[in-house]
Amino acid sequence: VAKKKIGNAVKRNKIKRQLRNIINEAVKKTLIKFNYSYLVIAKPTMLNSEYTNIKETLFQSFKKIK
């Protein structure tokens, strides 16, 4: 989910595409349990972060949930 506070439509869509790609990779590596529902909310700081940093942070969070 990317709220309007993050930026214009181009920036929100970029973050959503990145998050969607990270989630797909997490599913392939089975870091996500399928009997739960996950809600990933984009933060404004993600605009300045690199893709690899966002990916590492989310993967660490998914490992904590396990």
FENKALIN-V519115 format. One record per pair of residues at least 6 apart in sequence whose ideal C-beta (glycine too) atoms are under 7 Angstrom apart, sorted by the first residue. I is the first residue (numbers start at 1). J is the second residue. If there is no record, write none. Layout:
BEGIN
i->I j->J
i->I j->J
END
This chain:
BEGIN
i->1 j->39
i->1 j->41
i->1 j->42
i->2 j->12
i->2 j->15
i->2 j->16
i->2 j->42
i->5 j->44
i->6 j->12
i->6 j->15
i->6 j->42
i->6 j->44
i->6 j->47
i->7 j->47
i->11 j->47
i->15 j->42
i->15 j->46
i->18 j->51
i->18 j->54
i->19 j->40
i->19 j->42
i->22 j->54
i->22 j->55
i->22 j->58
i->26 j->32
i->26 j->59
i->26 j->62
i->31 j->59
i->31 j->62
i->31 j->63
i->32 j->38
i->32 j->62
i->46 j->54
END
